[in-house]
Amino acid sequence: MMVNKIFKNRLRELREARKLTQQEVAKLLDIDHTTVSKHESGSRSLTPEDIQKYARLFKVESYELFIDPKALQGENEVALLR
């Protein structure tokens, strides 16, 4: 599923940009580190609460966890060329 791929890549990207380990994210969210690992690998489904926790931690809107910013950048560049 494409949404799952985008989310897991985005989650890893946000975590690494803040130089956090999966264990550190888990501690900040008060969840088990294996949950973070499974979310990043796409092997565990997300609950609405999970999405809210990640959004708050990374200071983004919930929907931004499901958008590939590189794809949006490309769309904006194409729009500017028109």
BELUR-V759077 format. One record per run of one state. SS is the DSSP state (hx for helix, st for strand, lp for the rest). FROM is the first residue (numbers start at 1). TO is the last residue. If there is no record, write none. Layout:
# BELUR-V759077
ss: {SS & SS}
from: {FROM & FROM}
to: {TO & TO}
This chain:
# BELUR-V759077
ss: {lp & hx & lp & hx & lp & hx & lp & hx & lp & hx & lp & hx & lp}
from: {1 & 2 & 18 & 22 & 30 & 33 & 42 & 48 & 59 & 62 & 67 & 69 & 82}
to: {1 & 17 & 21 & 29 & 32 & 41 & 47 & 58 & 61 & 66 & 68 & 81 & 82}
